[in-house]
Amino acid sequence: MRAIRITEFGGPEVLQVVDDEPEPQAFPGGMVIDVSHAGLNYADTHQAENSYLAPASLPMVPGAEAVGTTPDGRRVVALLGGGGYAQKAAAAEAMAFDVPDGVDDGQALALVLQGTTAWHLLRTSAQLREGESVVVHAAAGGVGSLVVQLAKRWGAGRVVAVASSEEKRRLALDLGADVAIDAGEPDLKSALEEANGGKVDIVLEMVGGTTTDQSLAALAPFGRLVFYGMASRRAPSPVDLGGLMSRSRGVIGFWLAHAMGDPQRHLATPMDELFALTAAGELRPVVGGTYALADAAQAHRDLRERRSVGKLLLDPHA
């Protein structure tokens, strides 16, 4: 079958299109999906260079999510242990969710990983309370565009979107953000405080480096910063526990892999809610584009250079 194969770690150039990848076999408690579209994620760019939280091994077919049909004709979207950038992919039954009518491929892929991440960032990690302010970094991205909408829906008092271009800031405002600021602001701490009219309650952060440092400095007492990525590939400064105590601030890490340990409890409930909101037209998953399999390397370049918005898809049959 056609697939993307990685035989050495590195940048986008290591993504190779092959026509001779063996088809996956169903494992106990699993199934093989005929993939109509695979999801592209920023984490995939880390996996390709082996800088992700979970170490990778070679050779590999990347891809953590796919939507398609099962041998018995069900249309499902699934989280995968890998192998999504291909015409067929093996998935665990517990990690596959039936896609309801009214939800298309792109929307389903936007929800299964990035949507559940957005859900848990706000509800599980930050524990958003009504009236609190929320700062959303990468607010036009796959996770951020959903966080903006969910935060407003769940009672946030003020949503401050942070994005790298005028186009992305306009999108965040269109999705419901109250104000949008430039990610390149040199004094980001002051820009966040000015946009919010004071220090902020919650920051959802996945950039790293000085962005994390300045965001933490903008937190109000009892504020929480949830750290769920490091897109800049630069680590923030070490957290001073005494400094946290003196300001009654918190720093929380989040990785969706831990929700996968109990999918019935931690994934099925968010997916049911997200599917229902999307099918009813009350949640707008943003699909930023679809790439042919041969253009997977370009998709990774676009992700790394922040040229994309929303959810990106890969068509393994194109």
Summary of the structure (lengths in Angstrom):
residues: 318
radius of gyration: 19.2
end to end distance: 12.7
largest distance: 59.2
contacts: 1113
relative contact order: 0.16
helix: 36%
strand: 27%
